[in-house]
Amino acid sequence: MANVRHSGRPTDAFGEAATGNRLRAARLALWTIAAILALRQTTVVLTTPSGDRLTDLETWVGPEGVLHVKGSIYDSTRFTGTPFGGLALKPLTRSAEAALGWGWTFGTLLLVVALGLVAARALPQPVSRRTSLLAAPAAVSLLMLSLPVRSALWLGQTSIIPVLLVLLGCFTVRGQRASGLCLGLAAALQPTVLLFAPLLWFTGRRRAALATAGTFAACTALAWAALPHDSATYWVHHMAGVGLGGKADGLANQSLHGALLRLGLTGPLEITSFLLLGAAVAGLALRRAVRYAHDGQLLLAVAVTGCAAVAVSPTTWQHQLLWVLLAVVGRVGRRASDRYVWPVAVILVTTLPAKMMLPDMPVMYPLRDNLVLLAALAAATAAPFLSRTSPYYQVPVATEYAPQPPARFRHVPLLPVLRRVLTRPDLLLELLLIRVTYAAYQQVRLAATGGTNSGGRATAEHHGRLVLDAERFLHIDIERTVNHAVVRIGWLREFFDYYYESFHFVVPLTVLAVLYWRRPVDYRWARASLGFATFLALTGFWLFPLAPPRLMPALGIIDTVHGAQDFSKPDYGTLTALTNQYAAMPSLHFGWSLWCGIVIAVIAPKWWMKALGLLHPLFTVSAIVATGNHWVLDAVGGAVVVGAGFGLSYVLQGPRARPVARSAAGSSRESVKEAAPG
């Protein structure tokens, strides 16, 4: 009976052992990733010339740093810390050369590792065995990837220390006085940490709250006694840091004060609005934090309070935004499929530049410029984090999967965990992932130059001659003939120019939108195939930069879309700041159009719809050749990556699950039947 579960079935010892081995392997892999990320960050910092790395620390404690100056440390506004921070950094001026190199960088990395370990141990209980094994390496890896940590390492900032002190005071040290001492020291370095004192007070840790306030007052008084002029400058003239460092209305200042200034508010109106909004955010956030602390989610309470500190601080620079990443521990959503939306959104916001998250459109600038602030405000005041008493906290509504159709091959699917889900994925998450994928696509296209513009041009033209020779051997070198024939027919030239410029994104996005709304199962199948195809194409752009026919000087192709090119300029191929003109093989213009045609042909219910869908790749291949933007073999490459994309989707996820009509009872879920092999 000792080896029997509550279900009455004997345990599978071999199955449990296999699961344990997989978890240990996953843990080792995550720690390896964390080590690689740490090594990469160290290499980036230490291989950068001395004058370009650790610039903030060099400004403070270097040979010419402001902490050596006998006058005020705030005369140049380069030092942005508190007077107590300046006092604490003064001893480093005697060993600045060592502190500005290996010692400071590795010390910061150790602080990041300690922060990840403490955060992992502070997760709300109970946690699964998988979570307990993987939480620490996953946390350290996310921290290494985050923009705040990367910024702190690059600049030589001390912003990791206050966050670590708060976590140590809340979760590690014993005794309320010791806890308050840690938080008070953190507040002396970052004054908005004082918001944690009310959190301690209203959660019954009043001695810790008093110790926090007392430690902060003592440190501030010590700094005032040692640096009276600087303390008066900081606390009176600069209003706790306003005006120090970069401009307060700069994009780097992700606080309410910075956002209001960027919106055009100035003077007493801006100050009044900032104080009122800051008080409202702080009050609402503390109320939520107290509730989560009483609920047993103290780490979430700390994250909510920290996000409020981000918003209400007069200046919050990028290296001070770690609090937002801690909010990833909150659970949002009753359905299991929705649980990933909040953590993925937080991770993307804290690890990627804002310009990768939102399009470069003027209408989006107010959101893009304040994206991290909006994430902090959402965590502090609006995100509907679940209580541990909720029945959905531990057991969310299960995800519904389509039955797995039989496959032609024995080991397909290779990844059964990637089963076809019946319900629609979260729209916000999908839009985020599509945007980030497209931003990565743009970055790879920009990087696919083979080095400098001149070097990239030479490589791309060499590859262009190779492609032309191959086409001549195959007797398919029709680009110049088709281009000159189309140029003579005005309406046909205009049609192909318009088709080339207008339908590349519109048609795939329309197909995805229709599938998302009407056929969720097919949407996931089609999206996965498109993603695999695009990834393979990006690899081709990187490995084989190729000049299209219109950028081959001796070929005589007329560029009908972009106009005549001045081939005497070495950078003529860099026509815009948005794309690289040598990312031609394979042709994603044709590849995406072929994907659209195949998806429509497979899914559309009527023959004329299928035929109409297949016209799109036909028009597209005609347009890319007629306008001189691609070789014929580029289209062949596009077809190859699309076929490989569908093939990878088949091998990894299995055959497409084919939906059937809804039941007469009007079920809200789309039922599926067993699909034929293949």
Secondary structure, 3 states (H helix, E strand, C coil): CCCECCCCCECCHHHHHHHHHHHHHHHHHHHHHHHHHHHHHHHHHHCCCHHHCCHHHHHHHCCCCHHHCCCCCCCCCCCCCCHHHHHHHHHHHHHHHHHCCHHHHHHHHHHHHHHHHHHHHCCCCCCCHHHHHHHHHHHHHHHHHCHHHHHHHHHCCCCHHHHHHHHHHHHHCCCHHHHHHHHHHHHHHCHHHHHHHHHHHHCCCHHHHHHHHHHHHHHHHHHHHHCHHHHHHHHHHCCCCCCCCCCCCCCCCCCHHHHHHHCCCCHHHHHHHHHHHHHHHHHHHHHHHHHHHHCCCHHHHHHHHHHHHHHHCCCCCHHHCHHHHHHHHCCECCEHHHCCHHHHHHHHHHHCCHHHHCCCCHHHHHHHHCHHHHHHHHHHHHCCECCCCCCCCCCCECCCECCCCCCCCCCCCCCCCCCCECCCCCHHHHHHHHHHHHHHHHHHHHHCCCCCHHHHHHHHHHHHHHHHHHHHHHCCCCHHHHHHHHHCCHHHHHHHHHHHHHHHHHHHHHHHHHHHHHCHHHHHHHHHHHHHHHHHHHHHHHHCCCCCHHHCCCCCCCCCCCCCCCCCCCCCCCCCCCCCCCCCCCCHHHHHHHHHHHHHHHHCCCHHHHHHHHHHHHHHHHHHHHCCCCCHHHHHHHHHHHHHHHHHHHHHHCCCCEECCCCCCCCCCCCEECCCCC
